Amino acid sequence: MGNTKIDKTEISVRYSFGKPVRSAESAVRPLILDVFSYPVSHESTRLSGFKVLEDAPQGTKAKLFVEFNKALTAQEIKEQFIDKIGNTDAASLDFIPIAAIGSEFVLANPSYYQVRTVFPYDTNNAKHLEDNGFNQTQYENMDNHAHKESLVGNLNLIKNNLRLLQVIYYDSMLENINFDDMIKQVENNGAQYVGMYISADSKDLLKLKSNPHIHCVEVENIVIW
């Protein structure tokens, strides 16, 4: 109840960008995750990680970082983790798988198929874009082939934009990475995930406590719904 008046106006803004310079920080923020080394080389903290969730009040949502004790496919993650949580509202569950390719490159793999607005519209992208809806559905259903193609697509995206990354970070952090070899490895072996970030109701996540595929769990945050 009440009255709100909104005035309309135009604002003109000019931007001036100078040449990128090296950060004054001692270390450039990495694109490659270094939160763990793979294969697993540290002590398991599976049970202690869930202790925080046990003490969390009802009606909270937690975000976990989960490290597996062996690489899993997308379908195995669905069967061993997502399905075990049960009848969680899909809108309240957020999931980001983490892929390891070899022992040096670790990459969070959000979907390559996620539909984005393209403007101006390029007719050359028509076939690719019309397939995105189906591929995204398959990706969300944890289809192994869809996850393999998504990971390959993301690796190609990084490979083809190394100059842009160098400008953004002013550092050739990926110059020694052989993306062609990594892409071939994923094409041959599929997407292999060594961990994940998962968000859901704190008490629902406790259902994963006895999961034998967990090496360690860290609670990133807990929030009130």
N, C-alpha and C positions, 0 to 999 in steps of 0.2 A: 504494500500500500504506500502511496506517495506519488510524487511527481518528479520526473527526471527530464531535464532539457539537455539535448546534445547539440552542440554547434559544429558545423562543418567548416573545414578550412583546408587550404593546400599548404604543404610544406616542401620547400625546395632544399635539397641537400647535395653538396658536392663532396666527392671523395678523392683523396689524393694518396696514392700508394707509392712508397719509395721502394728501392731495391731491397729484397730480402737480405737480412744479415744473420750471421750465426747467433744462436741463443747464448745469453750470458751464463745460462745454467751449466753446471759442470757435466751434466749428462743429458742427452736428448731423450725426450719421452719416447719409449719404444713402441713400435707397432706389433712387435713379436712378444707374446706373453712370456714372462720368465717366472711366473708364480710357482712353477714346479718343473722338475726335470723328468723327462720321459726316456726310457722306462722308469717306473717308480724306484726311487732310491732313498726314501726317507721313511721314518717310522709311521705306522698307521695311527690315525687319530679319529677313527670312525665313531666310537662310542662317546668320546669326550665332545665331539662336535655336536652331537644331538642333545647334550645336557642343557644347552642354552634354550633349545626348543621346549624341553620339558618344563622349564621354569617360566616360559613365556605365558602371559595371560591369554584367555580365550578371546577370539575376535581380532587376532593380529595376523599379519601376513609377513612371511619371512622370505628372504632371498638367500639361497645357499650356493656355495661353490662346492661341487662334488668332484673328486678325483677318483677315477676307476682304477682297479688293480690290474686291468688288462683292457686292450682296445675293444670297443663294441661297435657294432653297426647301428644304424638308425632304428631298425626293426627290433634289435635286441634291447635298445634303450626304452622303446615303447613297451615291450613285454615285461622288462625287469624293473622299470621305474614308473613311467607314466601310468600304465594300467594298474600298478600296485597302489597308487594313491587313491584310486577309486572314482567315485562319482563327483569329482571336483568340477565346478563350473569352468568350462573352457576359457571363459573370459577372465577368470581369476588366476589362471595358470600361465606363466610366462617361462619359456624354455629357450636357451641358447646353447647349442652343442659346441664343443671345442675339439678341433681336429689336430692331430699330430702327424706330420709327414716326415718320415725319417726321425732323427733324434735332435734336429736343430730348429725346425720351423713349426711353430704352434699358432693356430689361427682360429679365432671365433668365427663361426660360419653362419651368419644370418642369411636368410634365403636370397638367392640370386634372382628368383622369379618375382619377388615382391613388386606388385604393379605400381609404377610411378608415372605421373603425368609427363608426357613428352611434348614439348613445344619448342620450335615449330614442329609439326608432325612430319616425320620422314617416312615416305612410302616404303623405303627399303627395310624399315623395321616392322612392317605390317605383319608378316608371318611370325616373327619372333614374339611380338606383343600379343597376338591373338592366342598363342599357346601358353602364355604366362599364367592365365587363370587356372587352367587344368594342371599345369606343373606345380603351381603354388598349393593347390589342394592335395596333390600327391606328396609334396614336401611336408605339409602339415600332418598328413596321415603316416608320416615316418617311412615312406617308401624308400628302399635302399637305392634304387636307380635314380630317383629324383634327387636324393641327397648327394649322390656321386656327381651328377651333372651340375648341381648347384655349386659344389666345391670346386669343380673344374672351371666353371664360369667365373667364380670369385678369384681364382688363381690367375686366370687370363686377364681379368680386370686389373689386378695388381701389376702383372707383367707388362701390360700395355700402357701403364701410367706411372712408370718409375720416375720419369722426368718431373711429373707433377708432384710426386711424393718428395723428391729431392728439393723442389722449390719450397714446399710447405715446411719441411723439417730442416732445410739447408744442410742436409747430410745424406750421403749415399749409403744408407744403412742396409740396403738390400742388394748392393752391387755384386756380392759374392754368392748370391742365391741362384741356383740353376732351376728356374721355374719350369723349363721344358721337361727336365727329369722328374720333378714333383708332379706335374700334370700327367705324365705317362704312368707314374706310380699309382695315382688315384684312379686313372682309367683302367688299370689292370687289377687293382685290389679293392676299389670302391672307397667310400668315405669311412675312415676309421676314427672313432671318437674316443678320446682319453679322459674326457671330463665334460662338465656342463655347469651352467648357471641355471637354476630353477627357482621360480617364485610361486608360492601357493600358501594356503592357510597353514599356519605354524603347526597345528595339531595334525593336519593331513600329512605333512611332511614327515612326521614321526613314524608313519607307516613304513618308511624306508630304512628304519633303524637296523633291522636284521638282514638287510640286503648283502649278500656275500660278495657282490661285485664292487663294493665301496672300499676304497683305501683310506680316504680321509674326507672330512666334511668341515667346512668353515662357514659360519653364519656371517653374511655380508651386512645385512641389516634386518631389523624387525620394525614394522610400522603398524599403526592402528588403521583399521579399514576406514 
